[in-house]
């Protein structure tokens, strides 16, 4: 699971090096950022399972759990898109 998260958070910068050759510089993500994204993805999966169980046993939709899921998805998406900018 870690490798694709690190790859998604990795930043590549292209620049001209000596003698006009193109160089690609790879900036690895911070370990805290990787752990935060892993935690947010895990919590999204857990809350999705909770929502499914809530609907299966109670037959209702929980707006509160869905709001938290939406917030976590927005946070993870923002981190991934913001890191690439």
PyMOL Python script that loads the backbone (N, CA, C, O; Angstrom):
from pymol import cmd

cmd.read_pdbstr("""\
ATOM      1  N   UNK A   1       0.833  -1.195   0.000  1.00  0.00           N
ATOM      2  CA  UNK A   1       0.000   0.000   0.000  1.00  0.00           C
ATOM      3  C   UNK A   1       0.871   1.250   0.000  1.00  0.00           C
ATOM      4  O   UNK A   1       0.493   2.267  -0.583  1.00  0.00           O
ATOM      5  N   UNK A   2       2.013   1.189   0.636  1.00  0.00           N
ATOM      6  CA  UNK A   2       2.853   2.369   0.776  1.00  0.00           C
ATOM      7  C   UNK A   2       3.440   2.828  -0.549  1.00  0.00           C
ATOM      8  O   UNK A   2       3.580   4.030  -0.778  1.00  0.00           O
ATOM      9  N   UNK A   3       3.784   1.894  -1.423  1.00  0.00           N
ATOM     10  CA  UNK A   3       4.503   2.276  -2.633  1.00  0.00           C
ATOM     11  C   UNK A   3       3.669   3.169  -3.547  1.00  0.00           C
ATOM     12  O   UNK A   3       4.194   4.143  -4.087  1.00  0.00           O
ATOM     13  N   UNK A   4       2.402   2.869  -3.734  1.00  0.00           N
ATOM     14  CA  UNK A   4       1.611   3.707  -4.632  1.00  0.00           C
ATOM     15  C   UNK A   4       1.268   5.041  -3.982  1.00  0.00           C
ATOM     16  O   UNK A   4       1.076   6.031  -4.688  1.00  0.00           O
ATOM     17  N   UNK A   5       1.185   5.092  -2.658  1.00  0.00           N
ATOM     18  CA  UNK A   5       0.960   6.371  -1.982  1.00  0.00           C
ATOM     19  C   UNK A   5       2.205   7.249  -2.124  1.00  0.00           C
ATOM     20  O   UNK A   5       2.104   8.435  -2.436  1.00  0.00           O
ATOM     21  N   UNK A   6       3.365   6.663  -1.895  1.00  0.00           N
ATOM     22  CA  UNK A   6       4.614   7.428  -2.068  1.00  0.00           C
ATOM     23  C   UNK A   6       4.770   7.903  -3.510  1.00  0.00           C
ATOM     24  O   UNK A   6       5.186   9.035  -3.758  1.00  0.00           O
ATOM     25  N   UNK A   7       4.435   7.033  -4.455  1.00  0.00           N
ATOM     26  CA  UNK A   7       4.549   7.397  -5.860  1.00  0.00           C
ATOM     27  C   UNK A   7       3.593   8.546  -6.214  1.00  0.00           C
ATOM     28  O   UNK A   7       3.952   9.441  -6.980  1.00  0.00           O
ATOM     29  N   UNK A   8       2.384   8.516  -5.657  1.00  0.00           N
ATOM     30  CA  UNK A   8       1.417   9.579  -5.939  1.00  0.00           C
ATOM     31  C   UNK A   8       1.841  10.912  -5.316  1.00  0.00           C
ATOM     32  O   UNK A   8       1.542  11.975  -5.859  1.00  0.00           O
ATOM     33  N   UNK A   9       2.534  10.854  -4.185  1.00  0.00           N
ATOM     34  CA  UNK A   9       2.951  12.082  -3.508  1.00  0.00           C
ATOM     35  C   UNK A   9       4.328  12.573  -3.950  1.00  0.00           C
ATOM     36  O   UNK A   9       4.749  13.664  -3.566  1.00  0.00           O
ATOM     37  N   UNK A  10       5.025  11.785  -4.747  1.00  0.00           N
ATOM     38  CA  UNK A  10       6.361  12.157  -5.235  1.00  0.00           C
ATOM     39  C   UNK A  10       6.231  13.330  -6.212  1.00  0.00           C
ATOM     40  O   UNK A  10       5.306  13.381  -7.023  1.00  0.00           O
ATOM     41  N   UNK A  11       7.152  14.245  -6.118  1.00  0.00           N
ATOM     42  CA  UNK A  11       7.124  15.423  -6.989  1.00  0.00           C
ATOM     43  C   UNK A  11       8.323  15.376  -7.924  1.00  0.00           C
ATOM     44  O   UNK A  11       9.455  15.168  -7.486  1.00  0.00           O
ATOM     45  N   UNK A  12       8.067  15.572  -9.225  1.00  0.00           N
ATOM     46  CA  UNK A  12       9.144  15.565 -10.224  1.00  0.00           C
ATOM     47  C   UNK A  12       9.272  16.954 -10.832  1.00  0.00           C
ATOM     48  O   UNK A  12       8.285  17.584 -11.211  1.00  0.00           O
ATOM     49  N   UNK A  13      10.507  17.406 -10.915  1.00  0.00           N
ATOM     50  CA  UNK A  13      10.798  18.711 -11.501  1.00  0.00           C
ATOM     51  C   UNK A  13      11.788  18.502 -12.635  1.00  0.00           C
ATOM     52  O   UNK A  13      12.828  17.870 -12.450  1.00  0.00           O
ATOM     53  N   UNK A  14      11.466  19.031 -13.803  1.00  0.00           N
ATOM     54  CA  UNK A  14      12.372  18.937 -14.954  1.00  0.00           C
ATOM     55  C   UNK A  14      13.074  20.282 -15.125  1.00  0.00           C
ATOM     56  O   UNK A  14      12.446  21.339 -15.060  1.00  0.00           O
ATOM     57  N   UNK A  15      14.379  20.222 -15.343  1.00  0.00           N
ATOM     58  CA  UNK A  15      15.150  21.449 -15.571  1.00  0.00           C
ATOM     59  C   UNK A  15      16.334  21.130 -16.469  1.00  0.00           C
ATOM     60  O   UNK A  15      16.711  19.971 -16.644  1.00  0.00           O
ATOM     61  N   UNK A  16      16.904  22.174 -17.026  1.00  0.00           N
ATOM     62  CA  UNK A  16      18.084  22.001 -17.868  1.00  0.00           C
ATOM     63  C   UNK A  16      19.316  21.966 -16.982  1.00  0.00           C
ATOM     64  O   UNK A  16      19.522  22.832 -16.132  1.00  0.00           O
ATOM     65  N   UNK A  17      20.114  20.963 -17.200  1.00  0.00           N
ATOM     66  CA  UNK A  17      21.347  20.808 -16.437  1.00  0.00           C
ATOM     67  C   UNK A  17      22.523  21.352 -17.213  1.00  0.00           C
ATOM     68  O   UNK A  17      22.357  22.088 -18.186  1.00  0.00           O
ATOM     69  N   UNK A  18      23.707  20.985 -16.775  1.00  0.00           N
ATOM     70  CA  UNK A  18      24.894  21.433 -17.490  1.00  0.00           C
ATOM     71  C   UNK A  18      24.931  20.830 -18.893  1.00  0.00           C
ATOM     72  O   UNK A  18      24.460  19.714 -19.115  1.00  0.00           O
ATOM     73  N   UNK A  19      25.483  21.563 -19.810  1.00  0.00           N
ATOM     74  CA  UNK A  19      25.597  21.153 -21.212  1.00  0.00           C
ATOM     75  C   UNK A  19      24.243  20.993 -21.887  1.00  0.00           C
ATOM     76  O   UNK A  19      24.136  20.272 -22.879  1.00  0.00           O
ATOM     77  N   UNK A  20      23.219  21.641 -21.379  1.00  0.00           N
ATOM     78  CA  UNK A  20      21.911  21.650 -22.030  1.00  0.00           C
ATOM     79  C   UNK A  20      21.099  20.373 -21.890  1.00  0.00           C
ATOM     80  O   UNK A  20      20.032  20.258 -22.492  1.00  0.00           O
ATOM     81  N   UNK A  21      21.572  19.426 -21.121  1.00  0.00           N
ATOM     82  CA  UNK A  21      20.821  18.185 -20.937  1.00  0.00           C
ATOM     83  C   UNK A  21      19.677  18.396 -19.966  1.00  0.00           C
ATOM     84  O   UNK A  21      19.777  19.171 -19.015  1.00  0.00           O
ATOM     85  N   UNK A  22      18.592  17.695 -20.227  1.00  0.00           N
ATOM     86  CA  UNK A  22      17.428  17.782 -19.349  1.00  0.00           C
ATOM     87  C   UNK A  22      17.630  16.863 -18.143  1.00  0.00           C
ATOM     88  O   UNK A  22      17.980  15.691 -18.289  1.00  0.00           O
ATOM     89  N   UNK A  23      17.404  17.412 -16.964  1.00  0.00           N
ATOM     90  CA  UNK A  23      17.494  16.641 -15.739  1.00  0.00           C
ATOM     91  C   UNK A  23      16.126  16.566 -15.093  1.00  0.00           C
ATOM     92  O   UNK A  23      15.364  17.532 -15.132  1.00  0.00           O
ATOM     93  N   UNK A  24      15.812  15.432 -14.500  1.00  0.00           N
ATOM     94  CA  UNK A  24      14.571  15.277 -13.745  1.00  0.00           C
ATOM     95  C   UNK A  24      14.949  15.068 -12.288  1.00  0.00           C
ATOM     96  O   UNK A  24      15.640  14.112 -11.934  1.00  0.00           O
ATOM     97  N   UNK A  25      14.480  15.982 -11.457  1.00  0.00           N
ATOM     98  CA  UNK A  25      14.747  15.919 -10.023  1.00  0.00           C
ATOM     99  C   UNK A  25      13.498  15.371  -9.344  1.00  0.00           C
ATOM    100  O   UNK A  25      12.396  15.880  -9.543  1.00  0.00           O
ATOM    101  N   UNK A  26      13.684  14.329  -8.543  1.00  0.00           N
ATOM    102  CA  UNK A  26      12.569  13.701  -7.838  1.00  0.00           C
ATOM    103  C   UNK A  26      12.656  14.081  -6.367  1.00  0.00           C
ATOM    104  O   UNK A  26      13.674  13.846  -5.716  1.00  0.00           O
ATOM    105  N   UNK A  27      11.574  14.672  -5.845  1.00  0.00           N
ATOM    106  CA  UNK A  27      11.505  15.052  -4.440  1.00  0.00           C
ATOM    107  C   UNK A  27      10.575  14.064  -3.745  1.00  0.00           C
ATOM    108  O   UNK A  27       9.388  13.979  -4.059  1.00  0.00           O
ATOM    109  N   UNK A  28      11.134  13.326  -2.802  1.00  0.00           N
ATOM    110  CA  UNK A  28      10.350  12.326  -2.074  1.00  0.00           C
ATOM    111  C   UNK A  28       9.449  13.016  -1.049  1.00  0.00           C
ATOM    112  O   UNK A  28       9.810  14.065  -0.514  1.00  0.00           O
ATOM    113  N   UNK A  29       8.276  12.433  -0.771  1.00  0.00           N
ATOM    114  CA  UNK A  29       7.365  13.048   0.199  1.00  0.00           C
ATOM    115  C   UNK A  29       7.847  12.852   1.636  1.00  0.00           C
ATOM    116  O   UNK A  29       8.613  11.934   1.931  1.00  0.00           O
ATOM    117  N   UNK A  30       7.391  13.717   2.501  1.00  0.00           N
ATOM    118  CA  UNK A  30       7.691  13.638   3.920  1.00  0.00           C
ATOM    119  C   UNK A  30       6.990  12.406   4.510  1.00  0.00           C
ATOM    120  O   UNK A  30       5.877  12.072   4.102  1.00  0.00           O
ATOM    121  N   UNK A  31       7.625  11.747   5.447  1.00  0.00           N
ATOM    122  CA  UNK A  31       7.059  10.534   6.058  1.00  0.00           C
ATOM    123  C   UNK A  31       5.753  10.835   6.797  1.00  0.00           C
ATOM    124  O   UNK A  31       4.835  10.014   6.793  1.00  0.00           O
ATOM    125  N   UNK A  32       5.667  12.003   7.426  1.00  0.00           N
ATOM    126  CA  UNK A  32       4.433  12.375   8.126  1.00  0.00           C
ATOM    127  C   UNK A  32       3.279  12.537   7.151  1.00  0.00           C
ATOM    128  O   UNK A  32       2.148  12.163   7.463  1.00  0.00           O
ATOM    129  N   UNK A  33       3.551  13.087   5.980  1.00  0.00           N
ATOM    130  CA  UNK A  33       2.511  13.240   4.967  1.00  0.00           C
ATOM    131  C   UNK A  33       2.018  11.876   4.489  1.00  0.00           C
ATOM    132  O   UNK A  33       0.816  11.676   4.317  1.00  0.00           O
ATOM    133  N   UNK A  34       2.935  10.945   4.276  1.00  0.00           N
ATOM    134  CA  UNK A  34       2.557   9.603   3.830  1.00  0.00           C
ATOM    135  C   UNK A  34       1.689   8.930   4.896  1.00  0.00           C
ATOM    136  O   UNK A  34       0.668   8.324   4.571  1.00  0.00           O
ATOM    137  N   UNK A  35       2.089   9.034   6.161  1.00  0.00           N
ATOM    138  CA  UNK A  35       1.307   8.429   7.236  1.00  0.00           C
ATOM    139  C   UNK A  35      -0.076   9.066   7.353  1.00  0.00           C
ATOM    140  O   UNK A  35      -1.056   8.366   7.606  1.00  0.00           O
ATOM    141  N   UNK A  36      -0.166  10.382   7.171  1.00  0.00           N
ATOM    142  CA  UNK A  36      -1.449  11.066   7.255  1.00  0.00           C
ATOM    143  C   UNK A  36      -2.381  10.608   6.143  1.00  0.00           C
ATOM    144  O   UNK A  36      -3.568  10.388   6.383  1.00  0.00           O
ATOM    145  N   UNK A  37      -1.863  10.463   4.941  1.00  0.00           N
ATOM    146  CA  UNK A  37      -2.693  10.013   3.813  1.00  0.00           C
ATOM    147  C   UNK A  37      -3.121   8.563   4.019  1.00  0.00           C
ATOM    148  O   UNK A  37      -4.263   8.214   3.718  1.00  0.00           O
ATOM    149  N   UNK A  38      -2.225   7.706   4.527  1.00  0.00           N
ATOM    150  CA  UNK A  38      -2.587   6.321   4.818  1.00  0.00           C
ATOM    151  C   UNK A  38      -3.699   6.257   5.863  1.00  0.00           C
ATOM    152  O   UNK A  38      -4.644   5.480   5.727  1.00  0.00           O
ATOM    153  N   UNK A  39      -3.580   7.075   6.900  1.00  0.00           N
ATOM    154  CA  UNK A  39      -4.600   7.106   7.948  1.00  0.00           C
ATOM    155  C   UNK A  39      -5.946   7.585   7.401  1.00  0.00           C
ATOM    156  O   UNK A  39      -6.987   7.014   7.725  1.00  0.00           O
ATOM    157  N   UNK A  40      -5.926   8.625   6.579  1.00  0.00           N
ATOM    158  CA  UNK A  40      -7.174   9.148   6.019  1.00  0.00           C
ATOM    159  C   UNK A  40      -7.843   8.120   5.096  1.00  0.00           C
ATOM    160  O   UNK A  40      -9.066   7.986   5.106  1.00  0.00           O
ATOM    161  N   UNK A  41      -7.051   7.399   4.303  1.00  0.00           N
ATOM    162  CA  UNK A  41      -7.623   6.366   3.433  1.00  0.00           C
ATOM    163  C   UNK A  41      -8.198   5.235   4.269  1.00  0.00           C
ATOM    164  O   UNK A  41      -9.287   4.743   3.974  1.00  0.00           O
ATOM    165  N   UNK A  42      -7.482   4.812   5.311  1.00  0.00           N
ATOM    166  CA  UNK A  42      -7.979   3.742   6.179  1.00  0.00           C
ATOM    167  C   UNK A  42      -9.264   4.155   6.886  1.00  0.00           C
ATOM    168  O   UNK A  42     -10.188   3.351   7.007  1.00  0.00           O
ATOM    169  N   UNK A  43      -9.332   5.395   7.351  1.00  0.00           N
ATOM    170  CA  UNK A  43     -10.543   5.856   8.033  1.00  0.00           C
ATOM    171  C   UNK A  43     -11.721   5.959   7.053  1.00  0.00           C
ATOM    172  O   UNK A  43     -12.865   5.688   7.420  1.00  0.00           O
ATOM    173  N   UNK A  44     -11.434   6.349   5.817  1.00  0.00           N
ATOM    174  CA  UNK A  44     -12.499   6.389   4.814  1.00  0.00           C
ATOM    175  C   UNK A  44     -13.066   4.992   4.571  1.00  0.00           C
ATOM    176  O   UNK A  44     -14.282   4.823   4.473  1.00  0.00           O
ATOM    177  N   UNK A  45     -12.199   4.002   4.474  1.00  0.00           N
ATOM    178  CA  UNK A  45     -12.660   2.626   4.286  1.00  0.00           C
ATOM    179  C   UNK A  45     -13.454   2.137   5.494  1.00  0.00           C
ATOM    180  O   UNK A  45     -14.488   1.489   5.330  1.00  0.00           O
ATOM    181  N   UNK A  46     -12.986   2.435   6.699  1.00  0.00           N
ATOM    182  CA  UNK A  46     -13.713   2.025   7.905  1.00  0.00           C
ATOM    183  C   UNK A  46     -15.082   2.692   8.001  1.00  0.00           C
ATOM    184  O   UNK A  46     -16.073   2.042   8.335  1.00  0.00           O
ATOM    185  N   UNK A  47     -15.133   3.971   7.710  1.00  0.00           N
ATOM    186  CA  UNK A  47     -16.415   4.682   7.774  1.00  0.00           C
ATOM    187  C   UNK A  47     -17.367   4.225   6.679  1.00  0.00           C
ATOM    188  O   UNK A  47     -18.580   4.222   6.883  1.00  0.00           O
ATOM    189  N   UNK A  48     -16.844   3.840   5.527  1.00  0.00           N
ATOM    190  CA  UNK A  48     -17.691   3.295   4.474  1.00  0.00           C
ATOM    191  C   UNK A  48     -18.295   1.968   4.932  1.00  0.00           C
ATOM    192  O   UNK A  48     -19.476   1.707   4.701  1.00  0.00           O
ATOM    193  N   UNK A  49     -17.489   1.139   5.576  1.00  0.00           N
ATOM    194  CA  UNK A  49     -18.009  -0.108   6.138  1.00  0.00           C
ATOM    195  C   UNK A  49     -19.055   0.155   7.209  1.00  0.00           C
ATOM    196  O   UNK A  49     -20.056  -0.560   7.280  1.00  0.00           O
ATOM    197  N   UNK A  50     -18.843   1.167   8.046  1.00  0.00           N
ATOM    198  CA  UNK A  50     -19.824   1.535   9.058  1.00  0.00           C
ATOM    199  C   UNK A  50     -21.129   1.990   8.416  1.00  0.00           C
ATOM    200  O   UNK A  50     -22.209   1.639   8.892  1.00  0.00           O
ATOM    201  N   UNK A  51     -21.039   2.761   7.350  1.00  0.00           N
ATOM    202  CA  UNK A  51     -22.242   3.226   6.650  1.00  0.00           C
ATOM    203  C   UNK A  51     -23.004   2.049   6.045  1.00  0.00           C
ATOM    204  O   UNK A  51     -24.233   2.012   6.103  1.00  0.00           O
ATOM    205  N   UNK A  52     -22.285   1.090   5.468  1.00  0.00           N
ATOM    206  CA  UNK A  52     -22.933  -0.093   4.894  1.00  0.00           C
ATOM    207  C   UNK A  52     -23.617  -0.898   5.990  1.00  0.00           C
ATOM    208  O   UNK A  52     -24.747  -1.353   5.812  1.00  0.00           O
ATOM    209  N   UNK A  53     -22.937  -1.077   7.127  1.00  0.00           N
ATOM    210  CA  UNK A  53     -23.549  -1.810   8.246  1.00  0.00           C
ATOM    211  C   UNK A  53     -24.760  -1.064   8.790  1.00  0.00           C
ATOM    212  O   UNK A  53     -25.767  -1.686   9.130  1.00  0.00           O
ATOM    213  N   UNK A  54     -24.678   0.236   8.874  1.00  0.00           N
ATOM    214  CA  UNK A  54     -25.788   1.066   9.362  1.00  0.00           C
ATOM    215  C   UNK A  54     -27.009   0.894   8.466  1.00  0.00           C
ATOM    216  O   UNK A  54     -28.133   0.751   8.947  1.00  0.00           O
ATOM    217  N   UNK A  55     -26.770   0.910   7.148  1.00  0.00           N
ATOM    218  CA  UNK A  55     -27.884   0.743   6.211  1.00  0.00           C
ATOM    219  C   UNK A  55     -28.425  -0.685   6.245  1.00  0.00           C
ATOM    220  O   UNK A  55     -29.634  -0.879   6.116  1.00  0.00           O
ATOM    221  N   UNK A  56     -27.568  -1.682   6.415  1.00  0.00           N
ATOM    222  CA  UNK A  56     -28.009  -3.073   6.407  1.00  0.00           C
ATOM    223  C   UNK A  56     -28.842  -3.402   7.643  1.00  0.00           C
ATOM    224  O   UNK A  56     -29.863  -4.082   7.536  1.00  0.00           O
ATOM    225  N   UNK A  57     -28.418  -2.927   8.814  1.00  0.00           N
ATOM    226  CA  UNK A  57     -29.115  -3.287  10.039  1.00  0.00           C
ATOM    227  C   UNK A  57     -30.264  -2.357  10.390  1.00  0.00           C
ATOM    228  O   UNK A  57     -31.289  -2.821  10.891  1.00  0.00           O
ATOM    229  N   UNK A  58     -30.132  -1.087  10.148  1.00  0.00           N
ATOM    230  CA  UNK A  58     -31.169  -0.128  10.515  1.00  0.00           C
ATOM    231  C   UNK A  58     -32.033   0.302   9.335  1.00  0.00           C
ATOM    232  O   UNK A  58     -33.116   0.855   9.525  1.00  0.00           O
ATOM    233  N   UNK A  59     -31.561   0.051   8.124  1.00  0.00           N
ATOM    234  CA  UNK A  59     -32.343   0.401   6.944  1.00  0.00           C
ATOM    235  C   UNK A  59     -32.459   1.898   6.703  1.00  0.00           C
ATOM    236  O   UNK A  59     -33.378   2.340   6.014  1.00  0.00           O
ATOM    237  N   UNK A  60     -31.556   2.674   7.250  1.00  0.00           N
ATOM    238  CA  UNK A  60     -31.585   4.130   7.079  1.00  0.00           C
ATOM    239  C   UNK A  60     -30.231   4.611   6.590  1.00  0.00           C
ATOM    240  O   UNK A  60     -29.222   3.914   6.687  1.00  0.00           O
ATOM    241  N   UNK A  61     -30.244   5.805   6.072  1.00  0.00           N
ATOM    242  CA  UNK A  61     -29.025   6.459   5.621  1.00  0.00           C
ATOM    243  C   UNK A  61     -28.552   7.386   6.726  1.00  0.00           C
ATOM    244  O   UNK A  61     -29.338   8.180   7.243  1.00  0.00           O
ATOM    245  N   UNK A  62     -27.273   7.299   7.100  1.00  0.00           N
ATOM    246  CA  UNK A  62     -26.709   8.170   8.134  1.00  0.00           C
ATOM    247  C   UNK A  62     -26.035   9.367   7.463  1.00  0.00           C
ATOM    248  O   UNK A  62     -24.996   9.229   6.817  1.00  0.00           O
ATOM    249  N   UNK A  63     -26.637  10.526   7.626  1.00  0.00           N
ATOM    250  CA  UNK A  63     -26.085  11.740   7.017  1.00  0.00           C
ATOM    251  C   UNK A  63     -24.777  12.167   7.682  1.00  0.00           C
ATOM    252  O   UNK A  63     -23.897  12.729   7.031  1.00  0.00           O
ATOM    253  N   UNK A  64     -24.657  11.898   8.981  1.00  0.00           N
ATOM    254  CA  UNK A  64     -23.453  12.302   9.709  1.00  0.00           C
ATOM    255  C   UNK A  64     -22.231  11.515   9.237  1.00  0.00           C
ATOM    256  O   UNK A  64     -21.167  12.091   9.011  1.00  0.00           O
ATOM    257  N   UNK A  65     -22.386  10.205   9.090  1.00  0.00           N
ATOM    258  CA  UNK A  65     -21.265   9.383   8.642  1.00  0.00           C
ATOM    259  C   UNK A  65     -20.891   9.747   7.209  1.00  0.00           C
ATOM    260  O   UNK A  65     -19.710   9.809   6.869  1.00  0.00           O
ATOM    261  N   UNK A  66     -21.894   9.987   6.375  1.00  0.00           N
ATOM    262  CA  UNK A  66     -21.613  10.370   4.988  1.00  0.00           C
ATOM    263  C   UNK A  66     -20.884  11.710   4.922  1.00  0.00           C
ATOM    264  O   UNK A  66     -20.019  11.903   4.068  1.00  0.00           O
ATOM    265  N   UNK A  67     -21.227  12.628   5.812  1.00  0.00           N
ATOM    266  CA  UNK A  67     -20.540  13.920   5.832  1.00  0.00           C
ATOM    267  C   UNK A  67     -19.068  13.756   6.198  1.00  0.00           C
ATOM    268  O   UNK A  67     -18.212  14.434   5.632  1.00  0.00           O
ATOM    269  N   UNK A  68     -18.766  12.863   7.139  1.00  0.00           N
ATOM    270  CA  UNK A  68     -17.375  12.621   7.516  1.00  0.00           C
ATOM    271  C   UNK A  68     -16.622  11.953   6.367  1.00  0.00           C
ATOM    272  O   UNK A  68     -15.474  12.302   6.092  1.00  0.00           O
ATOM    273  N   UNK A  69     -17.267  10.988   5.691  1.00  0.00           N
ATOM    274  CA  UNK A  69     -16.644  10.328   4.541  1.00  0.00           C
ATOM    275  C   UNK A  69     -16.336  11.351   3.458  1.00  0.00           C
ATOM    276  O   UNK A  69     -15.250  11.338   2.880  1.00  0.00           O
ATOM    277  N   UNK A  70     -17.278  12.231   3.184  1.00  0.00           N
ATOM    278  CA  UNK A  70     -17.063  13.267   2.162  1.00  0.00           C
ATOM    279  C   UNK A  70     -15.912  14.188   2.539  1.00  0.00           C
ATOM    280  O   UNK A  70     -15.113  14.565   1.682  1.00  0.00           O
ATOM    281  N   UNK A  71     -15.823  14.547   3.799  1.00  0.00           N
ATOM    282  CA  UNK A  71     -14.725  15.402   4.258  1.00  0.00           C
ATOM    283  C   UNK A  71     -13.366  14.736   4.104  1.00  0.00           C
ATOM    284  O   UNK A  71     -12.401  15.373   3.682  1.00  0.00           O
ATOM    285  N   UNK A  72     -13.291  13.447   4.448  1.00  0.00           N
ATOM    286  CA  UNK A  72     -12.022  12.736   4.307  1.00  0.00           C
ATOM    287  C   UNK A  72     -11.622  12.571   2.847  1.00  0.00           C
ATOM    288  O   UNK A  72     -10.448  12.712   2.503  1.00  0.00           O
ATOM    289  N   UNK A  73     -12.586  12.274   1.992  1.00  0.00           N
ATOM    290  CA  UNK A  73     -12.282  12.145   0.561  1.00  0.00           C
ATOM    291  C   UNK A  73     -11.788  13.481   0.013  1.00  0.00           C
ATOM    292  O   UNK A  73     -10.841  13.519  -0.774  1.00  0.00           O
ATOM    293  N   UNK A  74     -12.420  14.563   0.421  1.00  0.00           N
ATOM    294  CA  UNK A  74     -11.970  15.885  -0.012  1.00  0.00           C
ATOM    295  C   UNK A  74     -10.578  16.214   0.484  1.00  0.00           C
ATOM    296  O   UNK A  74      -9.787  16.822  -0.238  1.00  0.00           O
ATOM    297  N   UNK A  75     -10.270  15.819   1.710  1.00  0.00           N
ATOM    298  CA  UNK A  75      -8.946  16.069   2.273  1.00  0.00           C
ATOM    299  C   UNK A  75      -7.865  15.298   1.520  1.00  0.00           C
ATOM    300  O   UNK A  75      -6.830  15.858   1.158  1.00  0.00           O
ATOM    301  N   UNK A  76      -8.113  14.008   1.288  1.00  0.00           N
ATOM    302  CA  UNK A  76      -7.125  13.189   0.575  1.00  0.00           C
ATOM    303  C   UNK A  76      -6.937  13.700  -0.846  1.00  0.00           C
ATOM    304  O   UNK A  76      -5.808  13.788  -1.328  1.00  0.00           O
ATOM    305  N   UNK A  77      -8.031  14.037  -1.519  1.00  0.00           N
ATOM    306  CA  UNK A  77      -7.934  14.561  -2.884  1.00  0.00           C
ATOM    307  C   UNK A  77      -7.165  15.877  -2.911  1.00  0.00           C
ATOM    308  O   UNK A  77      -6.334  16.096  -3.792  1.00  0.00           O
ATOM    309  N   UNK A  78      -7.438  16.741  -1.959  1.00  0.00           N
ATOM    310  CA  UNK A  78      -6.733  18.019  -1.892  1.00  0.00           C
ATOM    311  C   UNK A  78      -5.248  17.853  -1.656  1.00  0.00           C
ATOM    312  O   UNK A  78      -4.439  18.576  -2.238  1.00  0.00           O
ATOM    313  N   UNK A  79      -4.880  16.900  -0.803  1.00  0.00           N
ATOM    314  CA  UNK A  79      -3.453  16.657  -0.544  1.00  0.00           C
ATOM    315  C   UNK A  79      -2.775  16.139  -1.801  1.00  0.00           C
ATOM    316  O   UNK A  79      -1.694  16.603  -2.164  1.00  0.00           O
ATOM    317  N   UNK A  80      -3.407  15.178  -2.466  1.00  0.00           N
ATOM    318  CA  UNK A  80      -2.792  14.595  -3.649  1.00  0.00           C
ATOM    319  C   UNK A  80      -2.671  15.613  -4.787  1.00  0.00           C
ATOM    320  O   UNK A  80      -1.645  15.665  -5.466  1.00  0.00           O
ATOM    321  N   UNK A  81      -3.703  16.412  -4.995  1.00  0.00           N
ATOM    322  CA  UNK A  81      -3.673  17.402  -6.070  1.00  0.00           C
ATOM    323  C   UNK A  81      -2.736  18.557  -5.693  1.00  0.00           C
ATOM    324  O   UNK A  81      -1.984  19.042  -6.539  1.00  0.00           O
ATOM    325  N   UNK A  82      -2.774  18.992  -4.457  1.00  0.00           N
ATOM    326  CA  UNK A  82      -1.911  20.092  -4.008  1.00  0.00           C
ATOM    327  C   UNK A  82      -0.443  19.745  -4.019  1.00  0.00           C
ATOM    328  O   UNK A  82       0.403  20.606  -4.259  1.00  0.00           O
ATOM    329  N   UNK A  83      -0.138  18.496  -3.761  1.00  0.00           N
ATOM    330  CA  UNK A  83       1.273  18.070  -3.757  1.00  0.00           C
ATOM    331  C   UNK A  83       1.853  18.090  -5.173  1.00  0.00           C
ATOM    332  O   UNK A  83       3.046  18.334  -5.351  1.00  0.00           O
ATOM    333  N   UNK A  84       1.022  17.837  -6.168  1.00  0.00           N
ATOM    334  CA  UNK A  84       1.505  17.803  -7.553  1.00  0.00           C
ATOM    335  C   UNK A  84       1.693  19.208  -8.130  1.00  0.00           C
ATOM    336  O   UNK A  84       2.412  19.371  -9.115  1.00  0.00           O
ATOM    337  N   UNK A  85       1.071  20.207  -7.545  1.00  0.00           N
ATOM    338  CA  UNK A  85       1.152  21.572  -8.078  1.00  0.00           C
ATOM    339  C   UNK A  85       2.499  22.198  -7.827  1.00  0.00           C
ATOM    340  O   UNK A  85       2.728  23.344  -8.213  1.00  0.00           O
TER     341      UNK A  85
END
""", "prot")
cmd.dss("prot")
cmd.show_as("cartoon", "prot")
cmd.util.cbc("prot")
cmd.orient("prot")
